[in-house]
């Protein structure tokens, strides 16, 4: 019994030390950010209905400066979760503020205190604006890529649309990696479509700068999470490449991936989605390369982009081009 108590006290001490270390890192990060440079005018922001719910808060439709925007509110959680929430808020700003790419949702600004925001919500959606903070991005009306592909589960998507969607994701992820950022939660729920059906990657709340220090934190979503992340091993940006492989499978199959192996870490390392026989060999090979158990064997995203562009060119020349992106998106 005495030994058990010692172990419990040791666990508590280690956890406290980890939080103190992480808090110091967070404070250093905050010092580097000039919040005033990114703070939006709260009186110009109007918030309407809730459109999505996430791990750290909710996303609302809003109007800022006469334009539609998305407002991601980080709800002030119980004390035990406030550090994680604060870190997610700071990381979202720090990592997305300078990103400028057609396949990344555009960052507009942020706010630490929402007390003076014009909020018009249903009673069930109300929150305390004096306690919460938010990040404002461009509004993307097409919903998530996950919702979109599920709508096409029966008829499936034409191959040119599959390639276009995959290229959008690959281009955006390649750009993120070129900035030394690991997304760490790449999935079709974290991708939105604009009015033209083009994909934009969102949610940088758990992303981080890739540096020389080891990344071992278990972060992400089961199914999309690379095996090395799940087991707490050291990992780098190649964990995102694994996630892309699963996303590519979902885009082609028009259905979310789920496996019983998700509940078994040993099986998780080995089990992968079944690739339909109708899948072109180029895409099938790319999926397998991306979700290889060995991170070193996974391709760089710039190489994935090149492969997809070559495949796109070959399908076009073979006359395999289907309906336009917009016509397919509108269906």
C-alpha positions in Angstrom: 0.0 0.0 0.0 2.9 2.3 0.9 4.6 1.6 -2.4 1.3 2.4 -4.3 1.1 5.8 -2.5 4.7 6.6 -3.4 3.9 5.8 -7.1 0.8 8.0 -7.0 2.8 10.9 -5.4 5.5 10.5 -8.1 2.9 10.6 -10.9 1.5 13.8 -9.4 4.9 15.4 -9.1 5.8 14.4 -12.7 2.6 15.8 -14.0 3.1 19.1 -12.1 6.6 19.3 -13.5 5.4 18.7 -17.0 2.7 21.4 -16.7 5.2 23.9 -15.3 7.6 23.2 -18.2 4.8 23.5 -20.7 3.5 26.7 -19.0 7.0 28.2 -19.4 7.0 27.3 -23.1 3.6 28.9 -23.5 4.7 32.1 -21.8 7.7 32.3 -24.1 5.4 31.9 -27.1 3.0 34.5 -25.9 5.9 37.0 -25.5 6.7 36.5 -29.2 3.1 37.4 -30.3 2.0 41.0 -30.5 -1.7 40.4 -29.7 -2.5 44.0 -30.6 -1.4 43.4 -34.2 -3.9 40.7 -34.6 -6.7 41.8 -32.3 -9.9 42.6 -34.2 -12.3 45.5 -33.4 -14.9 43.7 -31.2 -17.6 46.3 -32.0 -17.4 45.4 -35.7 -18.0 41.7 -35.0 -21.5 40.3 -35.0 -22.1 36.7 -34.1 -25.1 34.6 -35.3 -25.8 30.9 -35.0 -23.5 28.0 -34.0 -22.4 26.0 -37.0 -20.0 23.4 -35.5 -18.7 22.0 -32.2 -15.1 21.0 -31.4 -12.9 19.8 -28.7 -12.0 23.2 -27.3 -15.2 25.1 -28.2 -17.7 26.1 -30.9 -17.6 27.7 -34.3 -20.2 30.4 -35.1 -21.2 32.2 -38.2 -20.5 35.9 -38.0 -20.1 39.2 -39.8 -17.0 41.3 -39.6 -16.5 44.5 -41.5 -19.5 43.6 -43.7 -18.2 40.2 -44.6 -19.2 36.7 -43.5 -16.6 35.1 -41.2 -16.3 32.0 -39.0 -15.7 32.7 -35.3 -14.0 29.9 -33.4 -14.8 30.4 -29.7 -12.5 28.8 -27.1 -14.9 28.2 -24.2 -13.4 28.7 -20.8 -13.4 25.1 -19.4 -12.9 23.8 -15.9 -9.6 24.7 -14.3 -7.9 21.4 -15.2 -8.4 22.1 -18.9 -7.7 25.8 -19.0 -4.0 25.4 -19.8 -4.8 23.2 -22.8 -7.4 25.6 -24.0 -5.1 28.6 -23.6 -2.3 26.8 -25.4 -4.6 25.9 -28.2 -5.8 29.5 -28.6 -2.2 30.8 -28.6 -0.9 28.1 -31.0 -3.8 28.8 -33.4 -2.8 32.5 -33.7 0.9 31.9 -33.7 0.9 29.3 -36.4 -1.9 30.5 -38.7 -1.4 34.3 -38.7 1.3 34.3 -41.4 0.0 31.4 -43.5 -1.0 32.5 -47.0 -2.1 29.8 -49.4 -5.3 29.1 -51.4 -5.7 25.7 -49.6 -5.4 27.1 -46.0 -8.3 29.0 -44.4 -7.4 32.7 -44.1 -6.7 34.0 -40.6 -8.4 37.4 -40.0 -7.8 38.1 -36.3 -8.3 37.1 -32.7 -9.8 38.4 -29.5 -9.0 37.7 -25.8 -12.1 39.2 -24.4 -15.5 39.1 -26.2 -17.5 41.2 -23.8 -18.3 44.0 -26.3 -19.1 41.6 -29.3 -22.6 41.9 -30.7 -23.9 38.4 -30.0 -27.3 37.2 -31.2 -27.6 33.5 -30.4 -30.4 31.2 -29.4 -30.6 30.7 -25.6 -29.2 27.2 -25.8 -26.1 28.5 -27.6 -25.3 31.3 -25.2 -21.9 31.5 -23.3 -20.1 34.0 -21.1 -18.2 36.4 -23.4 -16.2 37.9 -20.6 -14.5 34.5 -20.0 -14.0 33.3 -23.6 -11.6 34.1 -26.4 -11.9 33.6 -30.1 -10.1 33.3 -33.5 -11.8 34.7 -36.6 -11.2 33.2 -40.1 -12.8 33.5 -43.5 -16.2 31.9 -43.8 -16.3 28.7 -46.0 -19.9 27.8 -46.9 -19.3 24.3 -48.3 -19.2 22.4 -45.0 -16.5 19.8 -44.2 -14.9 17.5 -46.7 -16.2 14.7 -44.5 -19.8 15.8 -45.0 -19.2 16.3 -48.7 -17.8 12.9 -49.5 -20.6 11.1 -47.5 -23.2 12.8 -49.7 -21.5 11.0 -52.7 -21.2 7.6 -51.1 -23.7 5.9 -53.5 -22.7 7.4 -56.8 -19.1 8.1 -55.9 -17.1 11.1 -57.3 -15.7 11.3 -60.8 -11.9 10.6 -60.9 -11.1 14.1 -61.8 -12.9 15.5 -58.8 -11.1 12.9 -56.6 -7.8 14.1 -58.0 -8.7 17.8 -57.5 -9.8 17.3 -53.9 -6.7 15.3 -53.1 -4.4 17.9 -54.8 -6.0 20.7 -52.8 -5.2 18.8 -49.5 -1.8 17.8 -50.7 -0.9 21.3 -51.8 -2.1 22.8 -48.5 -0.2 20.3 -46.5 3.0 20.6 -48.5 2.8 24.4 -47.9 2.4 23.8 -44.2 5.4 21.5 -44.1 7.5 24.0 -46.0 6.9 26.4 -43.1 8.2 23.7 -40.7 4.7 23.2 -39.2 3.3 19.8 -38.2 -0.6 19.9 -38.3 -1.0 16.8 -36.1 -4.8 16.5 -36.6 -5.2 16.2 -40.3 -8.6 14.7 -41.2 -11.5 15.3 -43.5 -13.4 17.0 -40.6 -10.6 19.6 -40.5 -11.0 20.6 -44.1 -13.7 22.9 -45.4 -14.9 23.7 -48.9 -15.4 27.1 -50.4 -18.2 28.2 -52.7 -16.3 26.7 -55.7 -15.7 23.3 -54.0 -12.1 23.9 -53.3 -10.6 22.5 -50.1 -9.0 24.5 -47.4 -7.3 23.1 -44.3 -8.4 24.4 -40.9 -7.7 24.0 -37.2 -4.1 24.7 -36.0 -4.9 24.4 -32.3 -2.8 21.3 -31.8 -0.2 22.1 -34.5 3.4 22.9 -33.7 6.6 24.1 -35.2 8.9 21.2 -36.1 12.2 21.6 -34.4 15.1 19.5 -33.2 13.4 18.5 -30.0 11.5 15.2 -29.9 7.8 15.1 -30.4 6.2 12.4 -28.3 2.8 13.9 -27.3 -0.1 11.7 -28.2 -2.1 14.1 -30.4 -4.7 13.7 -33.1 -7.7 11.5 -34.0 -7.7 7.8 -34.1 -7.9 6.4 -37.6 -5.9 9.3 -38.9 -3.2 9.2 -36.3 0.1 7.6 -37.3 1.2 4.5 -35.3 4.3 6.3 -33.9 2.1 9.0 -32.5 -0.4 6.6 -30.9 2.4 4.6 -29.2 4.2 7.8 -27.8 7.3 7.3 -30.0 9.2 10.2 -31.4 7.7 11.6 -34.6 8.0 14.4 -37.2 6.0 15.8 -40.1 5.7 12.4 -41.6 2.8 11.7 -39.2 0.8 14.1 -41.3 1.7 12.1 -44.4 0.1 9.0 -42.8 -3.0 11.1 -42.1 -3.1 12.2 -45.7 -3.1 8.6 -46.9 -6.2 7.9 -44.9 -7.8 11.1 -46.2 -7.0 10.0 -49.8 -8.7 6.7 -49.2 -11.8 8.5 -47.8 -12.0 10.9 -50.8 -11.8 8.0 -53.3 -14.3 5.7 -51.3 -16.5 8.6 -50.3 -16.9 7.2 -46.8 -15.3 7.8 -43.4 -12.7 5.2 -42.3 -13.3 3.2 -39.2 -11.8 -0.1 -38.0 -12.0 -2.2 -34.9 -8.2 -2.1 -34.8 -8.5 1.5 -33.5 -9.1 0.0 -30.0 -6.0 -2.2 -30.2 -2.6 -0.5 -30.5 -0.8 -3.6 -31.7 -3.3 -4.2 -34.5 -3.5 -0.5 -35.3 0.2 -0.6 -36.4 -0.7 -3.2 -39.1 -4.3 -2.8 -40.1 -5.1 -0.4 -43.0 -8.3 0.3 -45.0 -9.2 -2.1 -47.8 -8.5 -0.4 -51.1 -11.3 -1.1 -53.7 -10.2 -2.9 -56.9 -11.7 0.0 -58.9 -9.1 2.3 -57.4 -6.5 3.4 -60.0 -3.1 1.9 -59.3 -1.5 5.4 -59.0 -3.8 6.3 -56.1 -3.7 2.9 -54.5 0.2 2.9 -54.5 0.2 6.5 -53.1 -2.2 5.5 -50.2 0.1 2.5 -49.3 3.2 4.7 -49.5 1.7 7.4 -47.3 0.4 5.1 -44.6 3.5 2.9 -44.4 4.3 1.9 -40.8 7.8 3.2 -41.3 7.8 7.0 -41.3 11.0 7.0 -43.3 9.4 5.2 -46.2 6.6 7.7 -46.5 7.0 10.3 -49.2 7.4 14.0 -48.7 4.2 16.0 -49.5 5.9 17.9 -52.4 6.5 14.5 -54.0 2.8 13.5 -53.4 1.8 16.7 -55.2 4.0 15.9 -58.2 2.5 12.4 -58.4 -1.0 13.7 -58.3 -0.3 16.4 -60.9 1.2 13.8 -63.3 -1.8 11.6 -62.8 -4.2 14.5 -63.4 -2.4 15.3 -66.6 -2.6 11.6 -67.8 -6.3 11.3 -67.0 -7.0 14.5 -68.9 -5.1 13.4 -72.0 -6.9 10.0 -71.9 -10.3 11.8 -72.0 -11.3 10.7 -68.5 -12.2 14.2 -67.4 -15.7 14.3 -65.8 -18.0 17.2 -64.8 -16.6 20.4 -63.7 -15.7 20.9 -60.0 -18.5 23.4 -59.5 -21.2 21.2 -61.1 -20.2 18.2 -59.0 -20.0 20.3 -55.9 -23.5 21.7 -56.4 -25.1 18.3 -56.7 
